[in-house]
Amino acid sequence: MNHLKQIAAKLPEYGIDAMLLNSEPGEYYAVGFHGEGNVVVTAEKCFYFTDSRYIEAAGNLITGAEIAMTGHSRNYRAMVQEVVEQCGIKTMGFEENYLSVAEYELWEKGLTAELVPAQKLVNSLRAAKDEEEIALMRKAQEITDRAFDEILKFIQPGMTEQEIAAKLQYDMLRFGAEKMSFDPIVVSGPNGSLPHGVPSGKQVQKGEFLTMDFGCKYGGYCSDMTRTVALGEPTEEMKKVYQIVLEAQLAGIAVTRAGVPGTSIDAAARKVIADAGYGEFFGHGYGHSLGIEIHESPNANTRDNTLLPVGAVVSAEPGIYLPGKFGVRIEDVTILREDGCEILTKSPKDLIIL
């Protein structure tokens, strides 16, 4: 899998002769290979440069690009400059979101071509997943759903948040994940009011909510989901808050489709929580795009007015967080279609009481 042709087709739109990709996600999107290399895309030719650690694997896996290896007297900048001269490149786009100032200065000194910020070129392509990408994300989510099924059988009062997080990771790897999309969030009771809380040695207890936010990578693409479950019978307040969050998520999903801005989706969910009197306790956005990275763009929040494209994969994760008491978040991943959205996450969302 690679997207070299798609990147090449976008060059005229951004007024550049070539695109340089040297970030890990940019490299993977361009050539479908995780190494440490540099990709150069021109209208006519594509190039991939790497070192001796990855050259054999790159030769076996990468198609559509000329592959060459760096040497002690021939670094990446020298190799890219050779392409600049060979192809008559005057302007070269680069990923400004990933390049440090120090790295930029080295590239600027090493190339005769003008460097032009062109992150939007890659982001616009990555925002709309093709069916091959979606198939990988579907598999990643299947692994994640399966791990959730297993964790429900495992959880017992007295276990620590860290034990539960470890079990989730073990099962996702056991079921075929390459690695985690991010460090799992497993928080219980009062810790649940921390949206990005870190699993601790706290023991989970009866009468508490337990929130688990986790995901894995398969084929280089991420899954993401959150479920909040109750250990023992929840209080009436806990049940009420859970139902409000679920209704907010369903309201957001109901208006999720390609061609709408993320602000509209966020507003539909946020209104449900605000109308129920909990607006001040929902501080983060409704959702974010994901793919090669767990957080991509565009987003479904109060600020991003970008029209979401067909094929965008966006999380649906409203929450309510009551400091010192508990928190509730429910998260699915959705694929945007012209007439609505498909929910990749298959785990149940009605309140589960263990």
Secondary structure, 3 states (H helix, E strand, C coil): CCCHHHHHHHCHHHCCCEEEECCHHHHHHHHCCCCCCEEEEECCCEEEEECCCCHHHHHHHCCCCEEEECECCECHHHHHHHHHHHHCCCEEEECCCCCCHHHHHHHHHHCCCEEEECHHHHHHHHHCCCHHHHHHHHHHHHHHHHHHHHHHHHCCCCCEHHHHHHHHHHHHHHCCCCEECCCCEEEEHHHHHCCCCCCCCCECCCCEEEEEEECEEECCEECCEEEEEEECCCCHHHHHHHHHHHHHHHHHHHCCCCCCEHHHHHHHHHHHHHHCCCHHHCCCCCEEECCCCCCEEEEECCCCCCECCCCCEEEECCEEEECCCEEEECEEEEEEECCEEEECCCCCCCCCEC
